[in-house]
Structure formats: structure tokens, C-alpha cells
Amino acid sequence: MNTYKTERPVNSASLSPIREHVVLGGGQEAMDVTTTSTRVGKFDARFFHTVFEEEMGRVKGHFGPINSTAFHPDGKSYSSGGEDGYVRVHVFDPSYFEVEFEY
């Protein structure tokens, strides 16, 4: 079993069907959202390598906690749904597929 550590609650995780990556979504507790800025709430989708448990990147965009994440079955995009009422569809740049970890 692997552990992906964040400083905020995680509400959702999704495994890539083609890469050794996991995307996590969450953020600050929903009841505290109105009292802090989006920067403090950390409403980022966070990408980790599933084997090495290292964070590889973050994607900003939501104005509240992320409640759901899902990779597309072809692995070329992912979606995130948040407390802010938006579902965001993110298509990966070609550079995402070029990144390789050395074992």
C-alpha cells in the first residue's frame, strides 16, 4: 500500500489507466471556505507518481474543495468536480507524456 501525503483533506483519487500516476483532489474543509482565500484553501488537483509517492505537479482552477477526480479511459485527460459547482475537463499537453522517472 502506498501513501500520498497532503496537508489538506483528500476527497477523491483516481489512477491513470496508462501511466503510473494518481491525481488527488480535496482542499480545505467546505465549512471554512468562506473565511479564507483560494490560495490558503489549496484547491489544487495534485499529481503523484504511484510507485515513488512523489508529487509531480499541481493544477489550479477550483474556488472550493475538489470533490471528485477521474481520468478519461484513454489517459489523455482528466476531470475534476468541485464544491464551487464546476466540472473542469483538463487535456494533457504532449509534454506530460514525455516525462519519465528513472528506476
Secondary structure, DSSP 8 states (H G I E B T S, - for coil): ------SS-EEEEEE-SSSSEEEEEE-S-GGGGGGS-HHHHT--EEEEETTT--EEEEE---SS-EEEEEE-TTSSEEEEEETTS-EEEEE--HHHHH-----
